[in-house]
Amino acid sequence: MDLLQDPKGDRQVNTIPTPPHRPLSEELLFIDDKPNWKLLKEHLFKEGRITKNQLMRIVDMCNYQLKNEGNVIYVDDPLTLVGDIHGQYYDLMKILELGGDPEQGKYV
């Protein structure tokens, strides 16, 4: 991820890293036709962008998974139950920070 440059050195708040210069490449974002969620999380947290096509591909993948799940699921504990976060990305990051790695635990 190339970061934006500050050639004049005149950033008002230079303690905050500059955002990535370009959207993530397809090769980095998708591994084995699945989103690299750890890289995507890091990229978005740094205020990076993805393309509309990449976003739509991820949304289509989510829709496919949700349509093929039943409307009732049975899960064993322990698990982390998350309510509606109203699209607040930084709230999601805080939930993942507190609840732990999704690959190691269960989220509903």
C-alpha positions as CSV (number, residue, x, y, z in Angstrom):
1,M,0.0,0.0,0.0
2,D,1.6,3.2,-1.2
3,L,0.9,6.1,1.2
4,L,0.2,9.6,-0.1
5,Q,3.3,11.7,-0.1
6,D,3.7,15.1,1.6
7,P,6.4,16.7,-0.6
8,K,6.2,20.1,1.0
9,G,6.2,18.8,4.5
10,D,3.3,21.1,5.4
11,R,0.8,18.7,6.9
12,Q,-0.9,20.3,9.9
13,V,-1.0,17.0,11.8
14,N,2.0,15.0,10.8
15,T,1.7,12.5,13.6
16,I,-1.1,10.7,11.8
17,P,0.0,8.5,8.9
18,T,-1.2,9.5,5.5
19,P,-3.9,7.4,3.8
20,P,-3.0,4.9,1.1
21,H,-2.5,6.4,-2.3
22,R,-4.4,3.9,-4.3
23,P,-7.2,1.3,-3.9
24,L,-6.1,-2.2,-3.1
25,S,-5.3,-4.3,-6.1
26,E,-7.5,-7.3,-7.0
27,E,-4.5,-9.6,-6.3
28,L,-4.1,-8.3,-2.8
29,L,-7.7,-8.0,-1.9
30,F,-9.0,-11.4,-3.1
31,I,-7.2,-14.6,-2.2
32,D,-8.7,-17.8,-3.5
33,D,-11.8,-15.8,-4.5
34,K,-12.4,-14.7,-0.9
35,P,-11.7,-11.2,0.5
36,N,-8.5,-10.9,2.5
37,W,-10.4,-9.4,5.5
38,K,-7.4,-8.6,7.6
39,L,-5.8,-6.6,4.8
40,L,-9.1,-4.9,4.0
41,K,-9.6,-4.0,7.7
42,E,-6.1,-2.5,7.9
43,H,-6.6,-0.6,4.6
44,L,-10.0,0.8,5.5
45,F,-8.8,1.7,9.0
46,K,-6.1,3.8,7.4
47,E,-8.8,5.6,5.4
48,G,-7.9,3.6,2.2
49,R,-10.4,3.1,-0.6
50,I,-11.5,0.2,-2.7
51,T,-13.1,0.3,-6.1
52,K,-16.9,0.2,-6.7
53,N,-16.4,-3.2,-8.5
54,Q,-14.5,-4.6,-5.5
55,L,-17.2,-3.4,-3.1
56,M,-20.0,-4.9,-5.3
57,R,-18.1,-8.2,-5.5
58,I,-17.9,-8.3,-1.7
59,V,-21.6,-7.4,-1.3
60,D,-22.5,-10.1,-3.8
61,M,-20.5,-12.6,-1.8
62,C,-22.3,-11.6,1.4
63,N,-25.7,-11.8,-0.3
64,Y,-24.9,-15.3,-1.6
65,Q,-24.0,-16.5,1.9
66,L,-27.0,-14.9,3.6
67,K,-29.4,-16.2,1.0
68,N,-28.1,-19.7,1.5
69,E,-28.3,-19.7,5.2
70,G,-31.5,-20.7,7.1
71,N,-33.4,-18.0,9.0
72,V,-32.7,-19.9,12.3
73,I,-29.2,-21.0,13.2
74,Y,-28.1,-23.1,16.1
75,V,-24.7,-22.2,17.6
76,D,-22.7,-23.5,20.5
77,D,-21.2,-21.2,23.1
78,P,-19.0,-19.3,23.7
79,L,-19.9,-16.7,21.1
80,T,-20.0,-12.9,20.7
81,L,-23.5,-11.5,19.9
82,V,-23.4,-8.2,18.1
83,G,-26.3,-5.9,17.5
84,D,-27.0,-3.5,14.7
85,I,-24.0,-1.1,14.4
86,H,-25.8,1.1,11.8
87,G,-22.9,1.0,9.4
88,Q,-20.4,2.5,11.9
89,Y,-17.1,1.1,10.7
90,Y,-15.1,2.2,13.8
91,D,-17.7,0.6,16.1
92,L,-17.2,-2.6,14.2
93,M,-13.4,-2.3,14.7
94,K,-13.9,-1.8,18.4
95,I,-16.2,-4.8,18.6
96,L,-13.5,-6.9,16.9
97,E,-10.9,-5.6,19.2
98,L,-12.9,-6.5,22.3
99,G,-14.4,-9.7,21.0
100,G,-11.3,-11.1,19.4
101,D,-10.2,-12.5,16.1
102,P,-13.2,-13.8,14.1
103,E,-11.1,-16.7,12.9
104,Q,-10.6,-17.8,16.5
105,G,-14.2,-17.2,17.8
106,K,-17.8,-17.1,16.8
107,Y,-19.8,-14.0,16.0
108,V,-23.5,-13.6,15.5
